[in-house]
């Protein structure tokens, strides 16, 4: 029996080695001490060479983690120390998990996301930083932890930022919920508002955002109306912020004014990842898509996303874990809830494996017979 993490997972990143860093509100993984952060091997086992010491204190948490170019990590969350070293809600770890004591933050509000730039600088959403009050609740931080005072988000008058995307010209697209300003803003490089950007009217917040190579903008969130049209959870905008009517996963025949959203996601979409294949990973707390029961992590085709993705991806639904990813022989599936059925589909959507009445908490799925040296079969897994 594999119990996994004993509390909530808030973020996961995959390393080049295939290992993963997991952060959250947990204190243990399969009985191993994991004070808010852990590194797992490719097979899902606990990596005890990642030396985080006492990590964050009980009752504190880590919301987000990013890997830096030098192999170190930035973590943000709600904590006042890491392994006994005092630092407020933001810390830098060495590649082995130990605290980097050269990076210190005396004050910052709880940090939910870190938006890393190519030059090593990064953005965080915070009310204050090292005793400075932060205009627009968005701060730009230098690699050494000092604030870039040339950036002041005067373009944001209220609300909070959930996601930042940097455009080729250096401007920023910021998403969140800004009350009278809407849910999507474009800022100039100094943080002032680009008043020429007038996006669609989105009735609620944006939680995540991806940019396509053609400049179009995919947004995810808890909205259910855009420009008066019933669009729920995911939508695509043109580069000028207007609604892209061609992003149409399933046109409702009797209502030509509905676009990518009617009956789409039953609840909030928190995470998007646009893959090189053009497919879109979608994560959130929804339980259905187009009225059909679905896992809180599915994938859609970004062009006309009416079919579930068949590329392999790691599933993380509450306490469900699937390792390794990708796999050529055995896949280990574990859950704190009893696994009843497992279905496997090939790239065309055809079911190629169906295991029923498993009644197990830990199952190993043999997929070796489904691929050979000449052919790689891309699969989708559904777990009930």
C-alpha positions in Angstrom: 0.0 0.0 0.0 1.4 3.4 -1.1 -0.1 6.3 0.9 1.8 9.1 -0.9 1.7 12.6 0.6 -0.3 13.1 3.8 -1.6 16.5 2.9 -2.2 18.8 -0.1 0.2 19.1 -3.1 0.4 22.6 -4.5 3.0 22.4 -7.3 5.0 19.9 -9.2 7.9 20.4 -11.6 9.8 17.8 -13.6 13.6 18.0 -13.7 15.8 17.1 -16.7 16.8 13.9 -14.9 13.1 12.8 -14.9 12.8 13.3 -11.1 10.2 15.6 -9.8 10.1 18.2 -7.1 6.8 18.4 -5.2 5.8 21.2 -2.8 2.7 21.7 -0.7 1.2 21.6 2.8 2.3 18.0 3.5 4.8 16.8 6.1 5.5 13.3 4.9 5.6 11.0 1.9 5.1 7.3 2.4 6.3 7.7 5.9 9.4 9.7 5.0 9.7 13.2 6.5 8.9 15.8 3.8 8.4 19.2 5.4 6.6 21.0 2.6 8.9 19.8 -0.2 10.2 16.5 -1.5 12.1 15.1 -4.5 10.8 11.8 -6.0 12.7 9.4 -8.2 11.4 8.4 -11.7 9.6 5.4 -10.2 7.9 7.6 -7.6 10.0 6.5 -4.7 11.3 9.0 -2.2 14.7 10.6 -2.9 16.5 10.8 0.4 19.5 12.5 -1.1 17.5 15.7 -1.4 18.6 17.3 1.9 16.0 19.9 3.0 16.5 19.4 6.7 13.5 20.6 8.7 12.1 22.5 5.7 9.2 24.7 6.6 7.5 24.4 10.0 4.3 22.4 10.6 1.3 24.5 9.7 3.2 26.4 7.1 3.3 25.6 3.4 5.0 26.0 0.0 2.8 27.1 -2.9 5.2 27.1 -5.8 8.7 26.1 -6.9 10.7 27.0 -10.0 14.1 25.7 -11.1 16.8 28.2 -11.9 19.4 28.0 -14.7 22.1 27.0 -12.3 20.1 24.1 -10.8 19.0 26.0 -7.7 15.3 26.4 -6.8 13.1 29.3 -5.8 10.2 28.5 -3.5 7.3 30.7 -2.5 4.6 30.2 0.0 3.6 30.9 3.6 6.6 30.4 6.0 9.0 32.4 8.1 11.9 30.0 8.0 13.4 27.1 6.1 15.5 24.5 7.9 16.0 27.0 10.7 17.1 29.9 8.5 14.8 33.0 8.8 13.4 34.1 5.5 9.8 35.3 4.8 7.7 33.5 2.3 10.4 33.3 -0.4 13.6 31.3 -0.3 16.3 29.9 -2.6 17.5 26.4 -2.2 20.7 24.8 -3.5 20.5 22.0 -6.0 20.8 19.4 -3.2 17.8 20.9 -1.3 19.8 22.8 1.3 18.9 26.4 2.0 21.0 29.1 0.2 21.8 31.5 3.0 23.0 34.2 0.6 19.4 34.9 -0.4 17.3 36.5 2.3 13.8 38.2 2.4 12.8 40.1 5.5 9.2 40.6 4.6 6.7 39.6 1.9 3.1 38.6 1.9 2.1 35.0 1.0 3.5 34.1 -2.4 1.4 31.9 -4.7 3.4 32.0 -7.9 6.9 32.9 -9.2 7.2 34.1 -12.8 10.8 33.5 -13.9 12.4 35.6 -16.7 15.2 34.6 -19.0 17.6 37.0 -17.4 17.2 35.5 -14.0 14.8 38.2 -12.7 11.4 37.1 -11.6 7.9 38.5 -10.7 6.0 37.8 -7.6 2.6 38.9 -6.4 2.9 40.6 -3.0 1.7 43.5 -1.0 5.2 44.3 0.4 8.8 43.3 -0.1 11.6 43.9 2.3 9.7 46.8 4.0 8.7 48.3 0.6 5.0 48.7 -0.2 4.5 47.2 -3.7 2.5 49.2 -6.2 -0.1 47.1 -7.9 0.9 44.1 -5.7 3.3 43.0 -8.4 7.1 43.2 -7.8 10.1 42.5 -10.0 13.0 40.9 -8.2 16.6 40.7 -9.2 18.5 37.4 -9.1 20.2 38.4 -5.8 16.8 39.0 -4.1 16.8 42.8 -4.2 13.8 44.5 -5.8 14.1 46.1 -9.3 12.9 49.6 -8.3 12.6 50.7 -12.0 9.5 48.5 -12.3 6.3 49.8 -10.5 3.0 48.3 -11.6 1.1 51.6 -11.6 -1.1 50.1 -14.3 -2.8 47.9 -11.8 -5.1 49.9 -9.5 -6.8 47.1 -7.6 -7.0 43.3 -7.3 -4.3 40.7 -7.5 -2.3 39.0 -10.2 -2.4 35.2 -10.8 -0.3 34.9 -13.9 2.3 36.9 -15.9 3.4 36.4 -19.5 6.2 38.4 -21.1 5.7 39.4 -24.7 8.4 39.6 -27.3 8.5 43.4 -27.0 9.1 43.2 -23.3 5.5 44.2 -22.3 3.6 42.1 -19.8 0.3 40.4 -20.1 -1.1 40.0 -16.5 -4.1 38.0 -15.6 -6.1 37.8 -12.4 -9.2 39.8 -11.3 -8.8 43.6 -11.2 -12.4 44.6 -10.4 -13.3 47.5 -12.7 -10.2 47.0 -14.8 -11.3 43.5 -15.8 -9.3 40.2 -15.8 -6.6 40.8 -18.3 -4.2 43.8 -18.6 -1.2 44.7 -20.7 1.6 46.6 -18.9 4.5 48.5 -20.4 8.0 47.5 -19.4 8.0 50.1 -16.6 4.7 48.7 -15.2 2.4 51.4 -16.5 -0.8 50.5 -18.3 -1.0 50.1 -22.1 -4.2 51.9 -22.6 -4.5 50.8 -26.2 -5.1 47.2 -25.1 -8.9 46.7 -24.7 -9.5 43.0 -24.2 -12.8 41.1 -24.1 -15.1 41.5 -21.1 -14.4 38.5 -18.9 -16.8 38.2 -16.0 -14.5 36.6 -13.5 -10.8 35.8 -12.7 -8.1 34.3 -14.9 -5.9 31.7 -13.1 -3.5 30.7 -15.8 -2.5 31.8 -19.3 -0.5 30.4 -22.3 0.8 32.2 -25.4 0.8 30.6 -28.8 3.5 31.3 -31.3 1.0 33.3 -33.4 0.4 35.6 -30.5 -3.0 34.3 -29.5 -3.7 34.0 -25.8 -5.3 30.9 -24.1 -6.8 31.7 -20.7 -8.1 29.4 -17.9 -10.1 30.4 -14.9 -13.4 30.5 -13.1 -15.2 32.7 -15.6 -18.4 31.6 -17.4 -19.1 34.6 -19.6 -17.1 36.5 -22.1 -18.6 39.4 -24.0 -22.0 38.1 -23.0 -21.4 34.6 -24.4 -21.6 31.5 -22.3 -17.9 30.4 -22.1 -16.7 28.5 -19.1 -13.2 27.7 -17.9 -11.1 27.9 -21.0 -11.1 30.4 -23.9 -8.7 31.8 -26.5 -8.2 35.4 -27.3 -6.6 37.1 -30.3 -3.4 39.0 -29.7 -5.4 42.3 -29.3 -7.4 40.7 -26.5 -10.6 40.1 -28.5 -12.4 36.8 -28.3 -11.2 34.2 -30.9 -14.4 32.7 -32.3 -12.4 30.0 -34.1 -11.4 28.3 -30.8 -14.6 26.2 -30.9 -14.4 22.7 -29.4 -18.0 21.9 -29.8 -20.5 24.3 -31.4 -24.0 23.9 -29.9 -26.1 23.6 -33.0 -29.3 25.2 -31.6 -27.4 28.2 -30.3 -24.9 29.7 -32.8 -23.8 32.3 -30.3 -22.1 29.8 -28.0 -18.4 29.2 -28.3 -15.6 27.4 -26.5 -17.2 27.0 -23.2 -20.9 26.0 -23.0 -21.1 23.0 -20.7 -17.3 22.8 -20.9 -15.6 22.8 -17.5 -17.9 22.4 -14.5 -15.7 24.4 -12.2 -12.5 26.5 -12.0 -9.5 25.8 -14.3 -6.3 26.6 -12.4 -3.6 25.3 -14.7 -2.8 25.3 -18.4 0.2 23.9 -20.3 0.5 24.3 -24.0 2.6 21.5 -25.4 4.8 21.6 -28.6 2.4 19.2 -30.2 -0.3 21.9 -30.0 -2.2 20.0 -27.3 -3.3 21.7 -24.1 -3.1 20.2 -20.6 -5.9 21.5 -18.4 -5.9 21.2 -14.6 -8.4 22.3 -12.0 -11.1 21.3 -9.6 -13.7 20.5 -12.3 -15.3 17.1 -12.4 -16.8 17.2 -15.9 -16.1 18.4 -19.4 -19.0 18.9 -21.8 -21.2 17.2 -19.2 -19.1 14.0 -19.2 -17.3 13.0 -15.9 -13.6 13.7 -16.2 -10.5 13.7 -14.0 -9.3 17.2 -12.8 -6.4 16.8 -15.2 -7.2 16.3 -18.8 -5.9 17.6 -22.1 -7.5 19.0 -25.2 -6.4 19.7 -28.7 -5.6 23.4 -28.8 -7.0 23.9 -32.3 -10.4 22.3 -31.9 -10.3 20.6 -28.5 -13.2 18.2 -28.8 -11.2 15.0 -28.1 -9.3 14.1 -25.0 -5.6 14.1 -25.4 -3.8 10.8 -25.9 -0.3 11.9 -25.1 1.1 10.5 -21.9 1.0 12.8 -18.9 1.3 12.5 -15.2 -2.1 12.4 -13.5 -2.5 14.1 -10.1 -6.0 13.9 -8.8 -6.1 14.4 -5.1 -4.1 11.4 -3.9 -3.7 9.6 -7.2 -0.2 9.2 -8.7 1.1 7.6 -11.9 4.8 6.8 -12.4 6.9 6.8 -14.4 6.1 9.2 -17.2 6.8 8.3 -20.0 6.8 4.4 -19.6 7.7 1.6 -21.9 7.0 -1.4 -19.6 5.3 -1.0 -16.2 3.3 1.9 -14.9 2.7 2.1 -11.2 -0.7 3.6 -10.2 -1.5 4.4 -6.6 -4.4 6.0 -4.8 -5.7 6.6 -1.3 -9.1 5.8 -2.7 -9.8 2.3 -4.1 -9.1 2.0 -7.9 -12.0 0.3 -9.6 -11.3 0.4 -13.3 -8.4 1.4 -15.6 -8.8 2.1 -19.3 -6.1 2.7 -21.9 -6.5 4.3 -25.3 -4.2 4.6 -28.3 -3.5 7.8 -30.3 -6.7 7.4 -32.4 -8.8 7.2 -29.3 -9.4 3.4 -29.6 -9.6 1.5 -26.3 -6.7 -1.0 -26.2 -6.9 -2.1 -22.6 -9.8 -2.3 -20.1 -9.2 -3.7 -16.6 -12.3 -3.9 -14.5 -13.2 -4.7 -10.8 -9.6 -4.2 -9.6 -10.6 -3.0 -6.1 -7.0 -2.1 -5.3 -5.1 0.9 -3.9 -1.9 0.1 -5.7 -1.8 -1.4 -9.2 1.0 -2.1 -11.8 -0.1 -1.8 -15.4 2.0 -3.7 -18.0 2.2 -1.8 -21.2 5.2 -3.5 -22.7 3.1 -5.5 -25.1 1.6 -2.3 -26.5 4.8 -1.0 -28.1 7.8 -2.3 -30.0 11.1 -1.1 -31.2 9.7 0.2 -34.4 6.6 1.9 -33.1 5.8 4.1 -30.1 2.2 4.1 -29.1 0.9 7.2 -27.4 -1.7 6.5 -24.8 -4.4 8.0 -22.6 -5.2 6.6 -19.2 -8.6 6.9 -17.4 -8.8 5.8 -13.8 -12.1 5.3 -12.0 
